[in-house]
Amino acid sequence: MIELDFDSVVEPKPLPKGIYPVQITAGEVKETGPNSKNPGRPQMVFTVGFTGPSKEEQVAPTVRHYVSIPHPDDEPKSFDFKLLLLKRFLTAFGLPMERNFDPEAVAFAAIGATADLEVDLTEPDDNGNVYNRLVLPRIRD
């Protein structure tokens, strides 16, 4: 017989908008899906968990964060914007920026990286579900 305390169990739910300590718990390179503007292009996908001390933070669902990788066939404006968002992500988590960029190596090296980041809420999806999303800070000169 096992004694279980069901009264202490809470359903995970997104956190309110705010700044939270977070940690990358997984990273991988995947291809963009068929509904993407450019299907089949590589992107980095990170799983980010909350590391704060509150019960809400400890049970909050992880955040899936997608980072597009600039591609030589991108339009110049799109290429530059992807590069900016990539730099914001790397800067926020204190990850190195190397001219010869290896997405697989970066995705692996990012695991365990931490930051204090702003977290926002998405608009409800078709089922009414709301999720947290990371808000990466602008780069300071």
N, CA, C and O atoms as a DFTB+ gen file, in Angstrom:
564 C
 N C O
     1  1       0.846      -1.173       0.000
     2  2       0.000       0.000       0.000
     3  2       0.895       1.240       0.000
     4  3       1.893       1.302       0.718
     5  1       0.516       2.229      -0.821
     6  2       1.256       3.485      -0.902
     7  2       0.335       4.617      -0.459
     8  3      -0.800       4.723      -0.923
     9  1       0.831       5.458       0.439
    10  2       0.048       6.607       0.886
    11  2       0.299       7.766      -0.076
    12  3       1.449       8.143      -0.297
    13  1      -0.760       8.334      -0.648
    14  2      -0.655       9.416      -1.618
    15  2      -1.455      10.625      -1.168
    16  3      -2.570      10.488      -0.666
    17  1      -0.880      11.815      -1.350
    18  2      -1.536      13.065      -0.979
    19  2      -2.064      13.746      -2.246
    20  3      -1.368      14.572      -2.837
    21  1      -3.264      13.413      -2.661
    22  2      -3.852      13.982      -3.864
    23  2      -4.253      15.443      -3.683
    24  3      -4.438      16.149      -4.674
    25  1      -4.392      15.914      -2.447
    26  2      -4.770      17.302      -2.204
    27  2      -3.663      18.279      -2.605
    28  3      -3.940      19.445      -2.888
    29  1      -2.420      17.815      -2.632
    30  2      -1.310      18.710      -2.965
    31  2      -1.031      18.777      -4.473
    32  3      -0.173      19.546      -4.905
    33  1      -1.734      17.993      -5.263
    34  2      -1.516      17.963      -6.708
    35  2      -2.249      19.127      -7.364
    36  3      -3.433      19.351      -7.113
    37  1      -1.527      19.869      -8.212
    38  2      -2.143      20.976      -8.944
    39  2      -1.939      20.771     -10.443
    40  3      -0.932      20.210     -10.875
    41  1      -2.894      21.225     -11.211
    42  2      -2.801      21.148     -12.664
    43  2      -1.828      22.231     -13.138
    44  3      -1.966      23.388     -12.743
    45  1      -0.848      21.879     -13.975
    46  2       0.073      22.907     -14.476
    47  2      -0.679      23.961     -15.292
    48  3      -1.575      23.637     -16.070
    49  1      -0.300      25.220     -15.102
    50  2      -0.902      26.278     -15.895
    51  2       0.146      27.354     -16.163
    52  3       1.110      27.495     -15.409
    53  1      -0.048      28.109     -17.238
    54  2       0.931      29.142     -17.574
    55  2       1.060      30.169     -16.454
    56  3       0.113      30.431     -15.713
    57  1       2.233      30.730     -16.353
    58  2       2.497      31.757     -15.348
    59  2       2.018      33.117     -15.841
    60  3       1.962      33.352     -17.048
    61  1       1.673      34.012     -14.922
    62  2       1.316      35.371     -15.342
    63  2       2.526      36.063     -15.963
    64  3       3.671      35.685     -15.713
    65  1       2.257      37.075     -16.768
    66  2       3.333      37.858     -17.382
    67  2       4.271      38.366     -16.288
    68  3       3.820      38.864     -15.257
    69  1       5.576      38.236     -16.521
    70  2       6.554      38.685     -15.548
    71  2       7.951      38.236     -15.942
    72  3       8.153      37.686     -17.024
    73  1       8.901      38.470     -15.069
    74  2      10.285      38.050     -15.290
    75  2      10.552      36.869     -14.367
    76  3      10.293      36.929     -13.165
    77  1      11.077      35.787     -14.955
    78  2      11.286      34.543     -14.214
    79  2      12.664      33.960     -14.519
    80  3      13.189      34.156     -15.615
    81  1      13.255      33.244     -13.557
    82  2      14.471      32.486     -13.857
    83  2      14.082      31.254     -14.685
    84  3      13.149      30.527     -14.347
    85  1      14.823      31.044     -15.773
    86  2      14.541      29.918     -16.660
    87  2      15.835      29.180     -17.004
    88  3      16.934      29.714     -16.855
    89  1      15.676      27.945     -17.465
    90  2      16.827      27.128     -17.858
    91  2      16.448      26.312     -19.093
    92  3      15.348      25.767     -19.184
    93  1      17.385      26.241     -20.040
    94  2      17.182      25.411     -21.227
    95  2      17.401      23.962     -20.815
    96  3      18.464      23.606     -20.304
    97  1      16.390      23.130     -21.039
    98  2      16.475      21.727     -20.643
    99  2      16.650      20.785     -21.835
   100  3      16.999      19.618     -21.659
   101  1      16.408      21.292     -23.046
   102  2      16.605      20.474     -24.244
   103  2      16.773      21.405     -25.434
   104  3      16.236      22.512     -25.460
   105  1      17.523      20.938     -26.406
   106  2      17.720      21.698     -27.636
   107  2      17.984      20.749     -28.787
   108  3      18.698      19.757     -28.640
   109  1      17.401      21.064     -29.935
   110  2      17.613      20.226     -31.112
   111  2      17.413      21.050     -32.372
   112  3      16.813      22.124     -32.343
   113  1      17.924      20.533     -33.470
   114  2      17.712      21.152     -34.769
   115  2      16.684      20.305     -35.498
   116  3      16.833      19.089     -35.622
   117  1      15.626      20.976     -35.985
   118  2      14.557      20.302     -36.714
   119  2      14.279      21.085     -37.993
   120  3      14.701      22.232     -38.139
   121  1      13.566      20.451     -38.911
   122  2      13.161      21.149     -40.124
   123  2      11.826      21.853     -39.884
   124  3      10.979      21.371     -39.132
   125  1      11.658      22.996     -40.536
   126  2      10.381      23.690     -40.468
   127  2       9.319      22.839     -41.142
   128  3       9.615      22.066     -42.053
   129  1       8.083      22.984     -40.691
   130  2       6.985      22.152     -41.176
   131  2       6.458      22.569     -42.535
   132  3       6.899      23.570     -43.100
   133  1       5.525      21.807     -43.054
   134  2       4.991      22.043     -44.395
   135  2       4.215      23.358     -44.517
   136  3       4.067      23.873     -45.626
   137  1       3.720      23.911     -43.414
   138  2       2.980      25.173     -43.473
   139  2       3.872      26.394     -43.288
   140  3       3.388      27.525     -43.272
   141  1       5.165      26.167     -43.148
   142  2       6.119      27.259     -42.981
   143  2       6.261      28.028     -44.297
   144  3       5.982      27.502     -45.374
   145  1       6.701      29.278     -44.186
   146  2       6.982      30.075     -45.390
   147  2       8.041      29.388     -46.247
   148  3       8.005      29.459     -47.476
   149  1       8.990      28.719     -45.580
   150  2      10.060      27.982     -46.262
   151  2      10.156      26.584     -45.660
   152  3      11.019      26.338     -44.817
   153  1       9.283      25.663     -46.076
   154  2       9.275      24.313     -45.497
   155  2      10.612      23.591     -45.676
   156  3      11.294      23.738     -46.690
   157  1      10.959      22.810     -44.655
   158  2      12.158      21.987     -44.736
   159  2      13.452      22.679     -44.376
   160  3      14.520      22.075     -44.476
   161  1      13.385      23.937     -43.958
   162  2      14.609      24.648     -43.561
   163  2      14.918      24.326     -42.111
   164  3      14.004      24.092     -41.320
   165  1      16.206      24.310     -41.749
   166  2      16.557      23.997     -40.359
   167  2      16.173      25.129     -39.399
   168  3      16.249      26.310     -39.736
   169  1      15.766      24.735     -38.218
   170  2      15.513      25.666     -37.127
   171  2      15.931      24.997     -35.830
   172  3      15.963      23.769     -35.740
   173  1      16.248      25.793     -34.839
   174  2      16.565      25.240     -33.528
   175  2      15.311      25.314     -32.666
   176  3      14.592      26.314     -32.686
   177  1      15.054      24.253     -31.911
   178  2      13.895      24.187     -31.026
   179  2      14.413      23.898     -29.617
   180  3      15.116      22.916     -29.382
   181  1      14.046      24.780     -28.691
   182  2      14.515      24.646     -27.314
   183  2      13.333      24.439     -26.373
   184  3      12.258      25.007     -26.567
   185  1      13.550      23.622     -25.363
   186  2      12.600      23.472     -24.278
   187  2      13.184      24.237     -23.102
   188  3      14.324      24.010     -22.698
   189  1      12.385      25.147     -22.559
   190  2      12.844      26.022     -21.487
   191  2      11.921      25.841     -20.283
   192  3      10.701      25.967     -20.389
   193  1      12.533      25.542     -19.139
   194  2      11.771      25.329     -17.914
   195  2      11.976      26.461     -16.927
   196  3      12.968      27.188     -16.981
   197  1      11.026      26.593     -16.033
   198  2      11.100      27.606     -14.983
   199  2      11.826      27.024     -13.773
   200  3      11.602      25.873     -13.400
   201  1      12.699      27.831     -13.164
   202  2      13.519      27.325     -12.060
   203  2      13.286      28.069     -10.748
   204  3      14.019      27.869      -9.779
   205  1      12.281      28.914     -10.716
   206  2      12.016      29.686      -9.503
   207  2      11.511      28.821      -8.365
   208  3      11.139      27.667      -8.576
   209  1      11.497      29.375      -7.146
   210  2      11.161      28.606      -5.950
   211  2       9.665      28.397      -5.707
   212  3       9.290      27.528      -4.920
   213  1       8.806      29.177      -6.366
   214  2       7.375      29.055      -6.045
   215  2       6.788      27.764      -6.607
   216  3       7.283      27.212      -7.590
   217  1       5.737      27.302      -5.968
   218  2       5.038      26.089      -6.424
   219  2       4.538      26.271      -7.858
   220  3       4.597      25.345      -8.666
   221  1       4.042      27.477      -8.165
   222  2       3.540      27.756      -9.514
   223  2       4.652      27.621     -10.556
   224  3       4.432      27.066     -11.632
   225  1       5.846      28.129     -10.236
   226  2       6.970      28.026     -11.168
   227  2       7.429      26.575     -11.319
   228  3       7.781      26.134     -12.413
   229  1       7.420      25.844     -10.209
   230  2       7.899      24.469     -10.249
   231  2       6.997      23.558     -11.071
   232  3       7.468      22.568     -11.631
   233  1       5.710      23.874     -11.151
   234  2       4.790      23.016     -11.895
   235  2       4.327      23.637     -13.217
   236  3       3.538      23.022     -13.935
   237  1       4.799      24.834     -13.550
   238  2       4.395      25.481     -14.801
   239  2       4.878      24.656     -16.000
   240  3       5.962      24.074     -15.957
   241  1       4.082      24.609     -17.056
   242  2       4.523      23.878     -18.251
   243  2       5.780      24.518     -18.844
   244  3       5.981      25.728     -18.745
   245  1       6.607      23.696     -19.450
   246  2       7.798      24.226     -20.117
   247  2       7.369      25.038     -21.339
   248  3       6.245      24.918     -21.827
   249  1       8.287      25.856     -21.813
   250  2       8.061      26.692     -22.985
   251  2       8.859      26.115     -24.144
   252  3      10.040      25.802     -23.989
   253  1       8.223      25.971     -25.307
   254  2       8.930      25.590     -26.535
   255  2       9.291      26.886     -27.243
   256  3       8.418      27.695     -27.555
   257  1      10.584      27.080     -27.495
   258  2      11.054      28.310     -28.142
   259  2      11.751      27.948     -29.447
   260  3      12.682      27.142     -29.463
   261  1      11.296      28.544     -30.530
   262  2      11.819      28.246     -31.863
   263  2      12.732      29.381     -32.313
   264  3      12.391      30.556     -32.182
   265  1      13.898      29.013     -32.846
   266  2      14.851      29.996     -33.350
   267  2      15.138      29.649     -34.808
   268  3      15.720      28.607     -35.110
   269  1      14.718      30.539     -35.704
   270  2      14.998      30.339     -37.126
   271  2      16.477      30.569     -37.384
   272  3      17.097      31.447     -36.783
   273  1      17.027      29.780     -38.276
   274  2      18.436      29.910     -38.637
   275  2      18.506      30.647     -39.970
   276  3      17.869      30.227     -40.936
   277  1      19.267      31.736     -40.040
   278  2      19.388      32.435     -41.325
   279  2      19.869      31.473     -42.419
   280  3      20.748      30.641     -42.198
   281  1      19.268      31.613     -43.596
   282  2      19.570      30.718     -44.720
   283  2      20.032      31.562     -45.905
   284  3      19.477      32.634     -46.143
   285  1      21.040      31.099     -46.656
   286  2      21.538      31.889     -47.791
   287  2      20.453      32.267     -48.809
   288  3      20.600      33.268     -49.510
   289  1      19.379      31.498     -48.901
   290  2      18.310      31.800     -49.858
   291  2      17.261      32.772     -49.303
   292  3      16.333      33.147     -50.019
   293  1      17.396      33.181     -48.042
   294  2      16.449      34.145     -47.469
   295  2      16.613      35.500     -48.152
   296  3      17.700      35.858     -48.606
   297  1      15.496      36.253     -48.214
   298  2      15.585      37.635     -48.664
   299  2      16.452      38.382     -47.652
   300  3      16.435      38.041     -46.470
   301  1      17.209      39.392     -48.085
   302  2      18.127      40.083     -47.153
   303  2      17.460      40.573     -45.868
   304  3      18.034      40.437     -44.788
   305  1      16.260      41.139     -45.970
   306  2      15.573      41.641     -44.768
   307  2      15.226      40.495     -43.818
   308  3      15.379      40.626     -42.603
   309  1      14.763      39.378     -44.367
   310  2      14.430      38.206     -43.561
   311  2      15.687      37.612     -42.932
   312  3      15.677      37.236     -41.760
   313  1      16.771      37.527     -43.707
   314  2      18.043      37.011     -43.211
   315  2      18.508      37.837     -42.010
   316  3      18.883      37.287     -40.974
   317  1      18.480      39.175     -42.163
   318  2      18.945      40.060     -41.094
   319  2      18.075      39.937     -39.846
   320  3      18.589      39.960     -38.728
   321  1      16.741      39.806     -40.031
   322  2      15.845      39.694     -38.882
   323  2      16.083      38.376     -38.137
   324  3      16.110      38.358     -36.906
   325  1      16.257      37.277     -38.874
   326  2      16.551      35.988     -38.244
   327  2      17.871      36.062     -37.475
   328  3      17.987      35.519     -36.377
   329  1      18.854      36.730     -38.052
   330  2      20.154      36.875     -37.396
   331  2      20.020      37.686     -36.109
   332  3      20.651      37.368     -35.101
   333  1      19.194      38.739     -36.145
   334  2      18.958      39.553     -34.945
   335  2      18.306      38.719     -33.848
   336  3      18.749      38.764     -32.700
   337  1      17.262      37.959     -34.179
   338  2      16.585      37.142     -33.171
   339  2      17.503      36.049     -32.621
   340  3      17.446      35.727     -31.434
   341  1      18.339      35.486     -33.473
   342  2      19.320      34.490     -33.025
   343  2      20.309      35.129     -32.052
   344  3      20.632      34.550     -31.015
   345  1      20.788      36.327     -32.393
   346  2      21.735      37.017     -31.509
   347  2      21.086      37.350     -30.167
   348  3      21.724      37.218     -29.123
   349  1      19.816      37.782     -30.185
   350  2      19.119      38.066     -28.931
   351  2      19.041      36.815     -28.053
   352  3      19.265      36.884     -26.845
   353  1      18.722      35.670     -28.669
   354  2      18.621      34.426     -27.918
   355  2      19.976      34.051     -27.318
   356  3      20.070      33.760     -26.125
   357  1      21.018      34.058     -28.141
   358  2      22.350      33.682     -27.665
   359  2      22.822      34.629     -26.563
   360  3      23.409      34.191     -25.573
   361  1      22.566      35.922     -26.734
   362  2      22.973      36.914     -25.742
   363  2      22.218      36.710     -24.425
   364  3      22.818      36.746     -23.350
   365  1      20.911      36.498     -24.512
   366  2      20.092      36.343     -23.302
   367  2      20.578      35.186     -22.439
   368  3      20.555      35.266     -21.211
   369  1      21.023      34.097     -23.094
   370  2      21.460      32.918     -22.340
   371  2      22.981      32.846     -22.187
   372  3      23.501      31.844     -21.697
   373  1      23.698      33.892     -22.597
   374  2      25.148      33.916     -22.430
   375  2      25.861      32.868     -23.258
   376  3      26.892      32.340     -22.841
   377  1      25.320      32.560     -24.432
   378  2      25.923      31.544     -25.303
   379  2      26.861      32.209     -26.300
   380  3      26.613      33.340     -26.720
   381  1      27.939      31.522     -26.687
   382  2      28.912      32.127     -27.599
   383  2      28.341      32.343     -28.998
   384  3      27.496      31.583     -29.471
   385  1      28.827      33.395     -29.642
   386  2      28.462      33.687     -31.032
   387  2      29.708      33.506     -31.885
   388  3      30.647      34.299     -31.814
   389  1      29.704      32.477     -32.674
   390  2      30.863      32.192     -33.518
   391  2      30.495      32.392     -34.972
   392  3      29.394      32.048     -35.400
   393  1      31.422      32.951     -35.727
   394  2      31.199      33.247     -37.148
   395  2      30.848      31.978     -37.931
   396  3      29.968      32.006     -38.792
   397  1      31.524      30.876     -37.639
   398  2      31.212      29.589     -38.263
   399  2      30.188      28.897     -37.375
   400  3      30.542      28.159     -36.456
   401  1      28.928      29.143     -37.658
   402  2      27.822      28.736     -36.796
   403  2      27.429      27.293     -37.058
   404  3      27.099      26.927     -38.186
   405  1      27.463      26.473     -36.014
   406  2      27.063      25.066     -36.101
   407  2      25.807      24.891     -35.248
   408  3      25.906      24.769     -34.027
   409  1      24.623      24.877     -35.876
   410  2      23.383      24.800     -35.104
   411  2      23.302      23.597     -34.171
   412  3      22.823      23.723     -33.045
   413  1      23.764      22.435     -34.624
   414  2      23.712      21.234     -33.773
   415  2      24.558      21.434     -32.517
   416  3      24.126      21.100     -31.414
   417  1      25.753      21.975     -32.686
   418  2      26.640      22.198     -31.540
   419  2      26.045      23.226     -30.579
   420  3      26.135      23.068     -29.362
   421  1      25.439      24.274     -31.128
   422  2      24.834      25.306     -30.279
   423  2      23.643      24.738     -29.519
   424  3      23.499      24.991     -28.322
   425  1      22.789      23.975     -30.193
   426  2      21.616      23.385     -29.537
   427  2      22.047      22.497     -28.369
   428  3      21.425      22.516     -27.307
   429  1      23.109      21.726     -28.569
   430  2      23.606      20.848     -27.509
   431  2      24.249      21.649     -26.378
   432  3      24.003      21.387     -25.201
   433  1      25.083      22.636     -26.754
   434  2      25.796      23.436     -25.743
   435  2      24.843      24.284     -24.909
   436  3      25.166      24.644     -23.777
   437  1      23.667      24.606     -25.459
   438  2      22.721      25.473     -24.761
   439  2      22.054      24.783     -23.574
   440  3      21.565      25.449     -22.662
   441  1      22.032      23.463     -23.583
   442  2      21.351      22.737     -22.508
   443  2      22.004      23.074     -21.163
   444  3      23.211      22.912     -20.983
   445  1      21.197      23.534     -20.249
   446  2      21.692      23.934     -18.929
   447  2      21.882      25.428     -18.781
   448  3      22.036      25.918     -17.662
   449  1      21.875      26.173     -19.891
   450  2      22.056      27.627     -19.818
   451  2      20.852      28.253     -19.099
   452  3      19.722      27.786     -19.236
   453  1      21.115      29.312     -18.335
   454  2      20.076      29.960     -17.549
   455  2      19.996      31.444     -17.870
   456  3      20.936      32.037     -18.400
   457  1      18.855      32.026     -17.537
   458  2      18.648      33.463     -17.709
   459  2      17.444      33.878     -16.882
   460  3      16.626      33.044     -16.493
   461  1      17.344      35.153     -16.623
   462  2      16.128      35.738     -16.057
   463  2      15.465      36.471     -17.205
   464  3      15.974      37.490     -17.673
   465  1      14.317      35.951     -17.666
   466  2      13.681      36.498     -18.862
   467  2      12.236      36.878     -18.624
   468  3      11.550      36.325     -17.765
   469  1      11.796      37.845     -19.418
   470  2      10.383      38.202     -19.417
   471  2       9.601      37.087     -20.092
   472  3      10.018      36.549     -21.118
   473  1       8.487      36.758     -19.513
   474  2       7.597      35.741     -20.056
   475  2       6.236      36.398     -20.247
   476  3       5.750      37.126     -19.382
   477  1       5.641      36.125     -21.387
   478  2       4.348      36.686     -21.739
   479  2       3.372      35.542     -21.969
   480  3       3.743      34.374     -21.848
   481  1       2.140      35.865     -22.296
   482  2       1.129      34.859     -22.597
   483  2       0.690      34.980     -24.056
   484  3       0.555      36.085     -24.581
   485  1       0.469      33.842     -24.701
   486  2      -0.021      33.842     -26.073
   487  2      -1.510      34.167     -26.082
   488  3      -2.176      34.140     -25.047
   489  1      -2.010      34.470     -27.256
   490  2      -3.456      34.570     -27.433
   491  2      -4.018      33.158     -27.353
   492  3      -3.310      32.202     -27.671
   493  1      -5.256      33.001     -26.942
   494  2      -5.844      31.653     -26.882
   495  2      -5.855      30.991     -28.269
   496  3      -6.129      31.644     -29.276
   497  1      -5.553      29.689     -28.304
   498  2      -5.630      28.955     -29.561
   499  2      -7.083      28.561     -29.831
   500  3      -7.986      28.983     -29.109
   501  1      -7.307      27.757     -30.863
   502  2      -8.669      27.368     -31.239
   503  2      -9.413      26.633     -30.124
   504  3     -10.643      26.620     -30.094
   505  1      -8.661      26.027     -29.213
   506  2      -9.274      25.298     -28.090
   507  2      -9.341      26.131     -26.813
   508  3      -9.775      25.648     -25.767
   509  1      -8.907      27.388     -26.911
   510  2      -8.925      28.261     -25.745
   511  2      -7.710      28.137     -24.855
   512  3      -7.657      28.756     -23.793
   513  1      -6.725      27.344     -25.269
   514  2      -5.513      27.169     -24.457
   515  2      -4.589      28.375     -24.614
   516  3      -4.442      28.928     -25.703
   517  1      -3.978      28.765     -23.508
   518  2      -3.023      29.868     -23.479
   519  2      -1.693      29.303     -23.006
   520  3      -1.651      28.452     -22.118
   521  1      -0.603      29.783     -23.607
   522  2       0.729      29.277     -23.283
   523  2       1.646      30.445     -22.943
   524  3       1.399      31.584     -23.339
   525  1       2.716      30.138     -22.198
   526  2       3.762      31.130     -21.977
   527  2       4.654      31.191     -23.207
   528  3       4.790      30.218     -23.949
   529  1       5.255      32.350     -23.404
   530  2       6.260      32.506     -24.449
   531  2       7.355      33.429     -23.927
   532  3       7.099      34.331     -23.130
   533  1       8.579      33.188     -24.391
   534  2       9.703      34.020     -23.976
   535  2       9.692      35.335     -24.738
   536  3       9.362      35.374     -25.924
   537  1      10.052      36.406     -24.052
   538  2      10.235      37.710     -24.686
   539  2      11.722      38.026     -24.535
   540  3      12.196      38.333     -23.441
   541  1      12.446      37.945     -25.644
   542  2      13.892      38.166     -25.582
   543  2      14.192      39.661     -25.572
   544  3      13.635      40.416     -26.368
   545  1      15.064      40.082     -24.677
   546  2      15.376      41.525     -24.601
   547  2      16.167      41.995     -25.809
   548  3      16.925      41.243     -26.421
   549  1      15.964      43.260     -26.130
   550  2      16.753      43.889     -27.200
   551  2      18.217      43.905     -26.780
   552  3      18.537      43.917     -25.591
   553  1      19.078      43.904     -27.751
   554  2      20.519      43.916     -27.489
   555  2      20.953      45.323     -27.117
   556  3      20.643      46.293     -27.807
   557  1      21.662      45.407     -26.033
   558  2      22.172      46.723     -25.586
   559  2      23.601      46.896     -26.088
   560  3      24.431      45.994     -25.984
   561  1      23.860      48.071     -26.631
   562  2      25.227      48.361     -27.130
   563  2      26.183      48.641     -26.012
   564  3      27.361      48.901     -26.258
